[in-house]
Amino acid sequence: MIFYNLIYKIGIKNDHYNYINNWDEGNEKYEEFWEKINALQPFEKNLIYSKFDYNLNKKVSNGYLSKKFGYSEEYIRLKIKSAFSIIDEMFMK
């Protein structure tokens, strides 16, 4: 839960996501991270791309996404958390 914890638990709201922001765009880790995002299920991938920019700054709220996709805010939050858990597992391998 490294990525989820950095974004949600530590309270990084609209600031740069420090773990990613320390990587340059050409950096291997940066590219690997976005490859993991692209490997997610289409809905989770769409949520990540809709909610965050390439430095993982938040663009929109879960409330906005819930209206856009027709799901509850809690469901959106859980799907985003699930997506970051999957990415954590991929990085741990």
JOZIFEN-V391179 format. One record per residue. SS is DSSP state (alpha for helix, beta for strand, coil for the rest). PSI is psi in whole degrees, -180 to 180 (* if undefined). OMEGA is omega in whole degrees, -180 to 180 (* if undefined). Layout:
<<SS,PSI,OMEGA> <SS,PSI,OMEGA>>
This chain:
<<coil,26,-178> <alpha,-53,-175> <alpha,-44,179> <alpha,-44,-180> <alpha,-42,-180> <alpha,-37,-178> <alpha,-46,-171> <alpha,-48,-172> <alpha,-42,-177> <coil,-17,177> <coil,20,175> <coil,111,-176> <coil,-80,-178> <coil,3,178> <coil,168,176> <coil,144,176> <coil,102,-167> <alpha,-37,-178> <alpha,-41,-180> <alpha,-39,-175> <alpha,-24,178> <coil,-12,177> <coil,137,172> <coil,158,-178> <coil,-33,180> <coil,-6,-177> <coil,142,180> <alpha,-44,-179> <alpha,-41,179> <alpha,-48,-180> <alpha,-41,178> <alpha,-41,178> <alpha,-47,-179> <alpha,-27,172> <alpha,-39,178> <alpha,-41,177> <alpha,-46,-178> <alpha,-19,179> <coil,-6,-180> <coil,167,173> <coil,150,-176> <alpha,-42,-178> <alpha,-45,179> <alpha,-42,178> <alpha,-44,179> <alpha,-39,177> <alpha,-47,-178> <alpha,-46,180> <alpha,-33,179> <alpha,-37,-174> <alpha,-35,-172> <beta,154,170> <coil,-172,-175> <coil,-15,174> <coil,12,-179> <coil,31,167> <coil,139,179> <beta,130,178> <coil,-38,-176> <coil,165,-180> <coil,165,174> <alpha,-32,177> <alpha,-43,178> <alpha,-46,-179> <alpha,-35,180> <alpha,-38,177> <alpha,-41,-179> <alpha,-43,-175> <alpha,-9,177> <coil,28,177> <coil,165,178> <coil,158,176> <alpha,-39,-180> <alpha,-42,179> <alpha,-44,179> <alpha,-46,180> <alpha,-44,-179> <alpha,-37,178> <alpha,-38,177> <alpha,-43,177> <alpha,-43,178> <alpha,-42,180> <alpha,-45,180> <alpha,-30,175> <alpha,-41,178> <alpha,-42,179> <alpha,-42,177> <alpha,-46,-180> <alpha,-41,180> <alpha,-38,180> <alpha,-27,-178> <alpha,-20,-178> <coil,*,*>>
